[in-house]
């Protein structure tokens, strides 16, 4: 697991919430859905750079707190009619610990 970094425990992130991890690649927002799915995206809205980690999570999407752009957490794509994308990063859960891979943004 040399290319993965441990970033904490799943319990550190509230359901339908996020936490920010400062990395050499910039801030990465780690999201936990109501169903305990975990997603990692660059903490920048593609519209005006708003902090996605401070947005409202609904299902597998987050609404940017600045202008309400909706971003799909799995793909990083803005919901139509808006256009744009934020980088997604691989994240996994092993034994209640979260791991993030930085060298391969998706």
C-alpha positions in Angstrom: 0.0 0.0 0.0 2.9 2.3 -0.6 0.9 4.7 -2.8 -2.0 4.9 -0.4 -2.0 7.2 2.7 -4.0 6.6 5.8 -6.3 9.6 6.5 -8.3 8.5 9.5 -11.3 6.5 10.6 -14.7 6.4 9.0 -16.2 7.6 12.4 -14.2 10.8 12.0 -16.7 11.9 9.2 -20.3 12.4 10.1 -22.9 10.8 7.8 -23.9 13.2 5.1 -20.8 15.3 5.9 -17.2 15.8 5.0 -13.7 16.4 6.3 -10.8 18.0 4.6 -7.4 16.4 4.3 -4.5 18.7 3.4 -2.2 17.0 0.9 0.6 17.9 -1.4 -2.0 17.8 -4.2 -4.1 20.4 -2.4 -7.1 20.1 -0.1 -9.1 16.9 -0.6 -12.7 16.6 0.7 -13.6 13.2 2.0 -17.4 12.6 2.0 -19.5 10.0 3.8 -23.0 9.4 2.6 -25.9 8.3 4.7 -25.2 4.7 3.5 -21.6 4.9 4.6 -20.2 5.3 1.0 -16.9 7.2 0.9 -15.9 9.6 -1.8 -12.8 11.9 -2.2 -12.8 15.0 -4.4 -10.6 18.1 -4.7 -12.2 20.6 -2.3 -12.8 23.1 -5.1 -16.0 23.7 -7.0 -15.3 23.9 -10.8 -17.4 27.1 -10.9 -15.8 29.6 -8.6 -13.6 27.5 -6.4 -16.0 27.2 -3.5 -15.2 24.7 -0.7 -17.2 21.6 -1.5 -16.5 20.2 1.9 -18.8 22.9 3.4 -21.7 22.0 1.0 -24.8 20.1 1.7 -24.6 16.4 0.9 -27.7 14.7 -0.6 -27.3 11.1 -1.8 -24.1 10.9 -3.8 -24.0 14.6 -4.6 -22.9 17.8 -2.8 -24.2 21.4 -3.4 -21.5 24.0 -3.4 -22.1 26.5 -0.6 -21.3 29.5 -2.8 -23.6 29.2 -5.8 -25.5 25.9 -5.3 -23.8 24.1 -8.1 -24.4 20.4 -7.6 -21.4 18.0 -8.0 -21.6 14.3 -8.4 -19.3 12.8 -5.8 -18.5 9.6 -7.9 -17.5 11.4 -11.1 -16.7 15.0 -10.0 -19.0 16.3 -12.8 -21.3 19.3 -12.3 -25.0 18.5 -12.8 -26.6 19.9 -15.9 -27.2 22.5 -17.1 -23.9 23.5 -15.4 -20.7 22.3 -16.9 -17.3 21.5 -15.2 -15.6 18.9 -13.2 -13.5 18.6 -10.1 -10.9 15.8 -9.6 -11.8 12.6 -7.8 -9.4 10.5 -5.9 -9.5 6.8 -5.1 -10.4 6.1 -1.5 -11.0 2.9 0.3 -12.1 1.6 3.7 -10.2 -1.2 5.4 -10.9 -2.3 9.0 -12.7 1.0 9.7 -9.6 3.0 8.4 -9.8 5.3 5.4 -7.0 5.3 2.8 -6.5 7.9 0.0 -4.5 7.5 -3.2 -3.1 10.9 -4.5 -1.0 10.0 -7.5 -4.0 9.0 -9.6 -6.7 11.6 -9.7 -9.6 10.2 -11.7 
